[in-house]
Amino acid sequence: MALDREQVMAALRTVQDPELFKDIVTLNMVKDVKVDGSSVRVLVELTTPACPLKDTIRRDIEGALQRIGAKSVTVDFSANQRNAPPTPQKDLLPQVKNVIAVGAGKGGVGKSTVAVNLAVGLQRTGAQVGLMDGDIYGPSMPTMLGIKGIVPQLSDNRIVPLYVHGIHAITIGSLVEEDKPLIWRGPMAHSAFRQLFAENAAWPELDYLIVDLPPGTGDVPLTLCQLLPLTGAVVVATPQQVALDDCVRAVHMFETLNAPVLGIVENMSYFVGPDGKEFDIFGRGGAEQAAQSLGVPYLGAIPMFQELRINSDAGNPTANFEGPAKLKESIEQIVQSLVAQVKLRKMQTPSPELNIR
């Protein structure tokens, strides 16, 4: 039975993006459709070539078209290479598709822990990921990644990121004397960030670059946010009111800088005892309520697990995905929610018209 393009498009409108819960035609993901009798070829644009749900989308398209009589279905994928809307610093990291800052209104909420596990979690979906440790006052990546004492190599006088746990990482902790305090004023930090992390860093092509910001809303995080072409920011908080007050300030800082807040993560949300019983030590759910009141996405919660602390101290974040199921699931849920928010962000960028013939 010969098909026509109206039938094909109607069938494609029944295929939903698994993360955004809208059909792929409405989301403008269908870029080309060719119909030849009962043979159909469809080109679908993804936000990243490493989209973890590519196979699901392919199966759903094949099923939808076979139900209307297609005998041969070919699904091709392309990747949206556009970054966030242009900014004055857009060309600083042209090889990076998405720069995501991870910040917090105060220290001690597990911002660096979240940044590391987001990076490793994104890599586990098949994406190419980099991690920039921009916390100049307390760089913790050498410990969390297990790279203490390892000095990065140079190539053409540029710093080559260390490749560890499947991600490319640069930390200022590898470039200064161990245990030496870093006392920098704003202009010094601005110059160091630009030279060490952008101009003189040999970052490869990346789907995501996660940037661990210094805590607070002072001069250094402001400088870094203005320096980098941010796709958006993730704000980390713990549930208690004191931390949430500072979380609100961090959200407002990013909004002031026109950096979209991709979501809030509640860290140390609750404690899971050896018997599986849950204890709300800090008052669970506060970050979700703050996100609702601020009108920003809530990405999820990470419970308190002894294994998370042990793995961080041991420099083995990969083990967080191999231990307690609830810990693994909580991180993966946040990763999936973040990918969906990045996708929504990129959907706002105009793209070429659909080509149907």
Sine and cosine of phi, psi and omega as CSV:
sin_phi,cos_phi,sin_psi,cos_psi,sin_omega,cos_omega
0.00,0.00,0.81,-0.59,0.02,-1.00
-0.97,0.26,0.66,-0.75,0.02,-1.00
-0.96,-0.26,0.39,-0.92,0.13,-0.99
-0.88,-0.47,0.21,-0.98,-0.13,-0.99
-0.93,0.37,-0.48,0.88,0.04,-1.00
-0.90,0.43,-0.67,0.75,0.05,-1.00
-0.89,0.46,-0.68,0.73,-0.03,-1.00
-0.90,0.43,-0.71,0.70,-0.02,-1.00
-0.91,0.41,-0.60,0.80,0.04,-1.00
-0.90,0.44,-0.64,0.77,0.03,-1.00
-0.92,0.40,-0.66,0.75,-0.01,-1.00
-0.91,0.42,-0.44,0.90,0.04,-1.00
-0.94,0.33,-0.18,0.98,0.07,-1.00
-1.00,0.00,-0.10,1.00,-0.02,-1.00
-1.00,-0.08,0.88,-0.48,-0.03,-1.00
-0.99,-0.14,0.57,-0.82,0.21,-0.98
-0.93,0.37,0.81,-0.59,-0.10,-1.00
-0.91,0.42,-0.31,0.95,-0.02,-1.00
-0.99,-0.16,-0.57,0.82,-0.10,-1.00
-0.99,-0.16,-0.22,0.98,0.08,-1.00
0.86,0.52,0.56,0.83,0.16,-0.99
-0.78,-0.63,0.38,-0.92,-0.07,-1.00
-0.97,0.26,0.42,-0.91,-0.14,-0.99
-0.95,0.33,-0.33,0.94,0.07,-1.00
-0.97,0.26,-0.73,0.68,0.03,-1.00
-0.87,0.49,-0.59,0.80,0.00,-1.00
-0.98,0.19,0.02,1.00,0.03,-1.00
0.87,0.49,0.55,0.83,0.04,-1.00
-1.00,0.04,-0.35,0.94,0.01,-1.00
-0.99,0.10,0.91,-0.41,-0.10,-0.99
-0.96,-0.27,-0.33,0.94,-0.03,-1.00
-0.36,-0.93,0.71,-0.71,0.06,-1.00
-0.72,-0.69,0.80,-0.60,0.06,-1.00
-0.85,-0.52,0.79,-0.62,-0.02,-1.00
-0.87,-0.50,0.82,-0.58,0.03,-1.00
-0.70,-0.71,1.00,-0.05,-0.06,-1.00
0.91,0.41,-0.89,-0.46,0.02,-1.00
-0.98,-0.20,0.23,0.97,0.04,-1.00
-0.97,-0.26,0.72,-0.70,-0.03,-1.00
-0.75,-0.67,0.69,-0.72,0.08,-1.00
-0.83,-0.55,0.79,-0.61,-0.07,-1.00
-0.83,-0.56,0.72,-0.70,0.10,-0.99
-0.95,-0.30,0.85,-0.53,-0.03,-1.00
-0.90,-0.44,0.75,-0.66,0.02,-1.00
-0.99,-0.11,0.82,-0.58,0.07,-1.00
-0.98,-0.21,0.32,-0.95,0.02,-1.00
-0.98,0.20,-0.33,0.94,0.04,-1.00
-0.48,-0.88,0.62,-0.79,0.02,-1.00
-0.90,0.44,-0.28,0.96,-0.02,-1.00
-0.99,-0.15,0.41,0.91,-0.02,-1.00
-0.81,0.58,0.85,-0.53,-0.09,-1.00
-0.94,0.33,-0.23,0.97,-0.06,-1.00
-0.96,-0.29,0.31,0.95,-0.02,-1.00
-0.85,0.53,-0.72,0.69,-0.04,-1.00
-0.91,0.42,-0.58,0.81,0.04,-1.00
-0.90,0.44,-0.70,0.71,0.01,-1.00
-0.89,0.45,-0.66,0.75,0.02,-1.00
-0.87,0.49,-0.74,0.68,-0.01,-1.00
-0.89,0.46,-0.65,0.76,-0.02,-1.00
-0.91,0.41,-0.63,0.78,0.04,-1.00
-0.91,0.41,-0.72,0.69,0.01,-1.00
-0.86,0.51,-0.69,0.72,0.00,-1.00
-0.90,0.43,-0.68,0.74,-0.02,-1.00
-0.90,0.44,-0.65,0.76,-0.03,-1.00
-0.98,0.22,-0.55,0.83,0.06,-1.00
-0.91,0.40,-0.53,0.85,0.01,-1.00
-0.92,0.39,-0.39,0.92,0.04,-1.00
-0.99,-0.15,0.15,0.99,0.13,-0.99
0.96,-0.29,0.12,0.99,0.03,-1.00
-0.93,0.36,0.78,-0.62,-0.01,-1.00
-1.00,-0.02,-0.49,0.87,0.00,-1.00
-0.74,-0.67,0.83,-0.56,-0.01,-1.00
-0.79,-0.61,0.82,-0.57,0.07,-1.00
-0.87,-0.49,0.81,-0.59,0.01,-1.00
-0.90,-0.43,0.89,-0.46,0.07,-1.00
-0.96,-0.28,0.49,-0.87,0.01,-1.00
-0.84,-0.54,0.62,-0.79,0.20,-0.98
-0.83,-0.56,0.19,-0.98,-0.02,-1.00
-0.87,-0.49,0.68,-0.73,0.09,-1.00
-0.95,0.31,0.93,-0.36,-0.03,-1.00
-1.00,0.00,-0.01,1.00,-0.04,-1.00
-0.95,0.30,0.55,-0.83,0.09,-1.00
-0.99,-0.16,-0.26,-0.97,0.07,-1.00
-0.88,0.47,0.25,-0.97,0.05,-1.00
-0.78,0.62,0.51,-0.86,-0.12,-0.99
-0.82,0.57,0.62,-0.79,0.06,-1.00
-0.76,-0.65,0.26,-0.96,-0.01,-1.00
-0.84,0.54,-0.42,0.91,-0.07,-1.00
-0.97,-0.26,0.36,0.93,-0.16,-0.99
-0.83,0.55,-0.60,0.80,-0.09,-1.00
-0.99,0.11,0.05,1.00,-0.05,-1.00
-0.92,0.40,-0.60,0.80,0.02,-1.00
-0.72,-0.69,0.92,0.38,-0.10,-0.99
-0.91,0.40,-0.36,0.93,-0.04,-1.00
-1.00,0.07,0.01,1.00,-0.03,-1.00
-0.95,-0.32,0.83,-0.55,-0.05,-1.00
-0.97,0.25,-0.65,0.76,-0.07,-1.00
-0.67,-0.74,0.85,-0.52,0.10,-1.00
-0.97,-0.26,0.88,-0.48,-0.07,-1.00
-0.87,-0.49,0.89,-0.46,0.03,-1.00
-1.00,0.06,0.64,-0.77,0.10,-1.00
-0.90,-0.44,0.90,-0.43,-0.08,-1.00
-0.75,-0.66,0.12,-0.99,0.03,-1.00
-0.44,-0.90,0.50,-0.86,-0.01,-1.00
-0.96,0.29,-0.29,0.96,0.00,-1.00
-0.50,-0.87,0.28,-0.96,0.05,-1.00
-0.99,0.14,0.22,-0.98,0.09,-1.00
0.99,0.11,0.16,0.99,-0.02,-1.00
-0.98,-0.18,0.02,1.00,0.03,-1.00
1.00,0.01,0.45,0.89,-0.01,-1.00
-0.85,0.52,-0.73,0.68,-0.02,-1.00
-0.92,0.39,-0.59,0.81,0.06,-1.00
-0.87,0.49,-0.70,0.72,0.02,-1.00
-0.91,0.42,-0.68,0.73,-0.02,-1.00
-0.87,0.50,-0.73,0.69,-0.01,-1.00
-0.88,0.47,-0.72,0.69,-0.07,-1.00
-0.96,0.29,-0.48,0.88,0.15,-0.99
-0.90,0.44,-0.70,0.71,-0.02,-1.00
-0.88,0.48,-0.75,0.66,-0.01,-1.00
-0.92,0.40,-0.64,0.77,0.02,-1.00
-0.89,0.45,-0.65,0.76,0.05,-1.00
-0.91,0.42,-0.63,0.77,0.02,-1.00
-0.89,0.46,-0.57,0.82,-0.03,-1.00
-0.94,0.35,-0.28,0.96,0.08,-1.00
-0.99,0.12,-0.11,0.99,-0.01,-1.00
0.96,-0.28,0.02,1.00,-0.01,-1.00
-0.98,0.17,0.40,-0.92,0.15,-0.99
-1.00,0.00,0.85,-0.53,-0.20,-0.98
-0.76,-0.65,0.64,-0.76,0.13,-0.99
-0.87,-0.49,0.40,-0.92,0.02,-1.00
-0.74,-0.68,0.87,-0.50,0.02,-1.00
-0.95,-0.30,0.88,-0.48,0.02,-1.00
-1.00,0.00,0.99,-0.10,-0.02,-1.00
-0.99,-0.11,0.17,0.99,-0.01,-1.00
-0.99,0.12,1.00,0.05,-0.13,-0.99
-0.94,0.33,-0.40,0.92,-0.05,-1.00
-0.99,0.12,-0.48,0.88,-0.01,-1.00
-0.53,-0.85,0.92,0.40,-0.02,-1.00
-0.91,0.42,0.90,-0.45,-0.06,-1.00
-0.95,-0.30,-0.07,1.00,-0.04,-1.00
-0.89,0.45,-0.57,0.82,0.04,-1.00
-0.82,0.57,-0.62,0.78,0.04,-1.00
-0.97,0.25,-0.75,0.66,-0.11,-0.99
-0.92,0.39,-0.45,0.89,0.02,-1.00
-0.98,-0.18,-0.06,1.00,0.00,-1.00
0.94,0.34,0.61,0.79,-0.06,-1.00
-0.85,-0.53,0.41,0.91,0.04,-1.00
-0.86,0.52,0.74,-0.67,0.06,-1.00
0.99,0.15,-0.07,1.00,0.01,-1.00
-1.00,-0.03,0.89,-0.45,-0.01,-1.00
-1.00,-0.03,0.79,-0.62,0.00,-1.00
-0.91,0.42,0.47,-0.88,0.00,-1.00
-0.99,0.12,0.28,-0.96,0.05,-1.00
-0.93,-0.37,0.58,-0.82,0.10,-0.99
-0.69,-0.73,0.89,-0.45,-0.08,-1.00
0.81,0.58,0.67,0.74,0.01,-1.00
0.89,0.45,0.40,0.92,0.05,-1.00
-0.87,-0.50,0.58,-0.81,-0.03,-1.00
-0.96,0.27,0.80,-0.60,0.05,-1.00
-1.00,-0.05,0.87,-0.49,0.02,-1.00
-0.84,0.54,0.59,-0.80,0.09,-1.00
-0.94,0.33,0.65,-0.76,0.04,-1.00
-0.98,-0.21,0.93,-0.36,-0.10,-0.99
-0.54,-0.84,0.66,-0.75,-0.02,-1.00
0.82,0.57,0.49,0.87,0.05,-1.00
0.99,0.13,0.06,1.00,-0.01,-1.00
-0.83,-0.56,0.34,-0.94,0.05,-1.00
-0.99,-0.16,0.83,-0.56,-0.14,-0.99
-0.73,-0.68,0.64,-0.77,0.17,-0.99
-0.78,-0.62,0.79,-0.62,0.06,-1.00
-0.78,-0.63,0.67,-0.74,0.03,-1.00
-0.91,0.41,-0.31,0.95,0.06,-1.00
-0.90,0.43,-0.36,0.93,0.03,-1.00
-1.00,0.06,-0.11,0.99,-0.13,-0.99
-0.93,-0.36,0.00,1.00,0.01,-1.00
-0.78,-0.63,0.20,-0.98,0.03,-1.00
-0.90,0.43,0.68,-0.74,-0.01,-1.00
-0.88,0.47,0.69,-0.73,0.03,-1.00
0.95,0.32,0.08,1.00,0.04,-1.00
-1.00,0.08,0.79,-0.62,-0.01,-1.00
-0.94,0.34,0.59,-0.80,0.03,-1.00
-0.98,-0.21,0.91,-0.40,-0.05,-1.00
-0.90,-0.43,0.99,-0.10,-0.08,-1.00
-0.84,-0.55,0.63,-0.78,0.18,-0.98
-1.00,-0.03,0.19,-0.98,-0.10,-1.00
-0.77,0.64,-0.80,0.60,-0.02,-1.00
-0.87,0.50,-0.59,0.81,0.03,-1.00
-0.91,0.42,-0.68,0.73,0.00,-1.00
-0.90,0.43,-0.68,0.73,-0.01,-1.00
-0.85,0.53,-0.73,0.69,-0.01,-1.00
-0.90,0.43,-0.68,0.73,-0.02,-1.00
-0.90,0.43,-0.70,0.71,0.00,-1.00
-0.87,0.50,-0.74,0.67,-0.07,-1.00
-0.89,0.45,-0.68,0.73,-0.06,-1.00
-0.97,0.24,-0.73,0.69,-0.11,-0.99
-0.97,0.25,-0.63,0.78,-0.17,-0.99
-0.98,-0.20,-0.27,0.96,-0.06,-1.00
-0.83,-0.56,-0.94,0.34,-0.11,-0.99
-0.90,0.43,-0.62,0.79,-0.09,-1.00
-0.94,-0.34,0.33,0.94,0.04,-1.00
-0.92,-0.39,0.75,-0.66,-0.04,-1.00
-1.00,-0.03,0.89,0.45,0.04,-1.00
-0.91,0.41,0.72,-0.70,0.10,-1.00
-0.98,0.22,-0.03,-1.00,0.11,-0.99
-0.92,0.38,0.78,-0.63,-0.09,-1.00
-0.76,-0.65,0.59,-0.81,0.18,-0.98
-0.98,0.21,-0.60,0.80,-0.02,-1.00
-0.65,-0.76,0.68,-0.73,0.21,-0.98
-0.87,-0.49,0.92,-0.39,0.02,-1.00
-1.00,-0.01,0.78,-0.62,-0.03,-1.00
-0.90,-0.43,0.90,-0.44,0.05,-1.00
-1.00,0.09,0.96,-0.29,-0.05,-1.00
-0.99,0.16,0.37,-0.93,0.20,-0.98
-0.90,0.43,0.44,-0.90,0.01,-1.00
-0.95,0.33,0.34,-0.94,0.08,-1.00
1.00,-0.03,-0.09,-1.00,-0.04,-1.00
-0.83,-0.56,0.52,0.86,-0.06,-1.00
-1.00,0.05,-0.36,-0.93,-0.16,-0.99
-0.90,0.44,-0.68,0.74,-0.10,-1.00
-0.92,0.38,-0.78,0.63,0.05,-1.00
-0.89,0.47,-0.56,0.83,0.06,-1.00
-0.88,0.47,-0.71,0.70,0.00,-1.00
-0.86,0.50,-0.73,0.69,-0.05,-1.00
-0.91,0.41,-0.64,0.77,0.01,-1.00
-0.91,0.42,-0.60,0.80,0.01,-1.00
-0.96,0.27,-0.45,0.89,-0.07,-1.00
-0.98,0.21,-0.60,0.80,-0.14,-0.99
-0.99,-0.15,0.52,-0.85,0.05,-1.00
-0.99,0.15,0.99,0.14,-0.14,-0.99
-0.96,0.30,0.73,-0.68,0.25,-0.97
-0.96,0.28,-0.59,0.81,0.01,-1.00
0.11,-0.99,-0.09,-1.00,-0.09,-1.00
-0.71,-0.70,0.51,-0.86,0.13,-0.99
-0.92,-0.39,0.76,-0.65,0.00,-1.00
-0.95,-0.32,0.77,-0.64,-0.03,-1.00
-0.96,-0.28,0.69,-0.73,0.03,-1.00
-0.55,-0.84,0.37,-0.93,0.21,-0.98
-0.98,-0.18,0.25,-0.97,-0.21,-0.98
-0.95,0.33,-0.38,0.93,-0.14,-0.99
-0.95,0.32,0.41,-0.91,-0.16,-0.99
-0.87,0.49,-0.61,0.79,-0.02,-1.00
-0.86,0.51,-0.70,0.72,0.01,-1.00
-0.94,0.34,-0.58,0.82,-0.02,-1.00
-0.93,0.37,-0.57,0.82,0.06,-1.00
-0.85,0.52,-0.69,0.72,0.01,-1.00
-0.95,0.31,-0.51,0.86,0.06,-1.00
-0.88,0.48,-0.66,0.75,0.02,-1.00
-0.88,0.48,-0.66,0.75,0.01,-1.00
-0.89,0.45,-0.63,0.77,0.02,-1.00
-0.90,0.43,-0.67,0.74,0.05,-1.00
-0.86,0.51,-0.70,0.71,0.00,-1.00
-0.91,0.41,-0.54,0.84,0.05,-1.00
-0.89,0.46,-0.74,0.67,0.00,-1.00
-0.90,0.43,-0.63,0.78,0.02,-1.00
-0.90,0.44,-0.62,0.79,0.04,-1.00
-0.88,0.47,-0.56,0.83,-0.01,-1.00
-1.00,0.05,0.12,0.99,-0.03,-1.00
0.86,0.50,0.50,0.87,0.09,-1.00
-0.99,-0.16,0.90,-0.44,-0.02,-1.00
-0.86,0.51,0.69,-0.72,0.10,-1.00
-1.00,0.06,0.94,-0.34,-0.04,-1.00
-0.97,0.26,-0.32,0.95,0.07,-1.00
0.37,-0.93,0.20,-0.98,0.05,-1.00
-0.93,-0.37,0.67,-0.74,0.07,-1.00
-0.93,-0.37,0.75,-0.66,0.09,-1.00
-1.00,-0.10,0.94,-0.33,0.04,-1.00
-1.00,-0.09,0.39,-0.92,-0.06,-1.00
0.79,0.61,0.67,0.74,-0.11,-0.99
-0.89,0.45,-0.67,0.74,0.01,-1.00
-0.32,-0.95,0.26,-0.97,0.00,-1.00
-0.96,-0.28,0.71,-0.71,0.03,-1.00
-0.96,-0.27,0.90,-0.43,-0.01,-1.00
-0.96,0.28,0.19,-0.98,0.00,-1.00
-0.84,0.54,-0.47,0.88,0.00,-1.00
-1.00,0.00,0.08,1.00,0.01,-1.00
1.00,-0.01,-0.10,1.00,0.00,-1.00
-0.95,0.31,0.62,-0.79,-0.07,-1.00
-0.97,-0.26,0.67,-0.74,-0.01,-1.00
-0.82,-0.57,0.81,-0.59,0.00,-1.00
-1.00,0.02,0.99,0.16,-0.10,-0.99
-0.92,0.40,-0.67,0.74,-0.08,-1.00
-0.97,-0.23,0.04,1.00,-0.02,-1.00
1.00,-0.05,0.97,0.25,-0.12,-0.99
-0.84,0.54,0.62,-0.79,0.12,-0.99
0.99,-0.11,-0.06,1.00,-0.04,-1.00
-0.89,0.45,-0.64,0.77,-0.02,-1.00
-0.92,0.39,-0.59,0.80,0.03,-1.00
-0.90,0.43,-0.67,0.75,0.04,-1.00
-0.90,0.43,-0.64,0.77,0.03,-1.00
-0.89,0.45,-0.66,0.75,0.02,-1.00
-0.88,0.47,-0.68,0.74,0.01,-1.00
-0.89,0.46,-0.69,0.73,-0.03,-1.00
-0.93,0.36,-0.50,0.87,0.00,-1.00
-1.00,0.05,-0.20,0.98,-0.02,-1.00
0.95,0.30,0.54,0.84,0.04,-1.00
-0.87,-0.50,0.36,-0.93,-0.04,-1.00
-0.91,0.41,0.48,-0.88,0.14,-0.99
-0.95,-0.32,0.87,-0.49,-0.12,-0.99
-1.00,0.04,-0.40,0.91,0.01,-1.00
0.66,-0.75,-0.04,-1.00,-0.09,-1.00
-0.80,-0.60,0.56,-0.83,0.10,-1.00
-0.91,-0.42,0.87,-0.49,0.01,-1.00
-0.96,0.27,0.19,-0.98,0.05,-1.00
-1.00,0.06,0.87,-0.49,0.06,-1.00
-0.79,-0.61,0.68,-0.74,0.06,-1.00
-0.87,0.50,-0.57,0.82,-0.01,-1.00
-0.88,0.47,-0.57,0.82,0.01,-1.00
-0.90,0.44,-0.67,0.74,0.04,-1.00
-0.92,0.39,-0.70,0.71,-0.02,-1.00
-0.88,0.47,-0.71,0.70,-0.02,-1.00
-0.92,0.40,-0.57,0.82,0.04,-1.00
-0.92,0.39,-0.71,0.71,0.01,-1.00
-0.91,0.41,-0.52,0.85,-0.03,-1.00
-1.00,0.09,-0.09,1.00,-0.02,-1.00
0.94,0.34,0.58,0.82,-0.06,-1.00
-0.74,-0.68,0.94,0.34,-0.02,-1.00
-0.90,0.43,-0.41,0.91,0.02,-1.00
-0.86,0.51,-0.51,0.86,-0.02,-1.00
-0.91,0.41,-0.34,0.94,0.04,-1.00
-0.92,0.40,-0.31,0.95,0.01,-1.00
-0.99,-0.16,0.10,0.99,-0.04,-1.00
-0.84,-0.55,-0.03,1.00,-0.05,-1.00
-0.98,-0.19,-0.76,-0.65,-0.03,-1.00
-0.83,0.56,0.72,-0.69,-0.06,-1.00
-0.87,0.49,-0.62,0.79,-0.05,-1.00
-0.92,0.40,-0.58,0.81,0.05,-1.00
-0.92,0.40,-0.75,0.66,0.02,-1.00
-0.85,0.52,-0.72,0.69,-0.05,-1.00
-0.91,0.42,-0.62,0.79,-0.03,-1.00
-0.91,0.41,-0.66,0.75,0.01,-1.00
-0.93,0.37,-0.70,0.72,-0.02,-1.00
-0.90,0.43,-0.55,0.83,0.05,-1.00
-0.90,0.43,-0.67,0.74,0.01,-1.00
-0.91,0.41,-0.66,0.75,0.05,-1.00
-0.86,0.51,-0.73,0.69,-0.01,-1.00
-0.89,0.45,-0.66,0.75,0.02,-1.00
-0.91,0.42,-0.62,0.78,0.02,-1.00
-0.91,0.42,-0.71,0.71,0.03,-1.00
-0.85,0.52,-0.65,0.76,0.01,-1.00
-0.90,0.43,-0.64,0.77,0.01,-1.00
-0.93,0.36,-0.61,0.79,0.08,-1.00
-0.89,0.45,-0.66,0.75,0.02,-1.00
-0.88,0.48,-0.71,0.71,0.04,-1.00
-0.87,0.49,-0.65,0.76,0.01,-1.00
-0.87,0.49,-0.70,0.71,-0.06,-1.00
-0.96,0.27,-0.42,0.91,0.05,-1.00
-0.90,0.43,-0.36,0.93,-0.03,-1.00
-0.97,0.25,-0.24,0.97,0.00,-1.00
-0.99,0.12,0.80,-0.60,-0.01,-1.00
-0.84,0.54,0.59,-0.81,0.02,-1.00
-0.74,-0.68,0.22,-0.98,-0.05,-1.00
-0.86,0.50,0.42,-0.91,-0.01,-1.00
-0.92,0.38,0.43,-0.90,0.04,-1.00
-0.91,0.42,0.68,-0.73,0.01,-1.00
-0.94,-0.35,0.96,-0.28,-0.03,-1.00
-0.86,-0.52,0.77,-0.64,0.05,-1.00
-0.45,-0.89,0.00,0.00,0.00,0.00
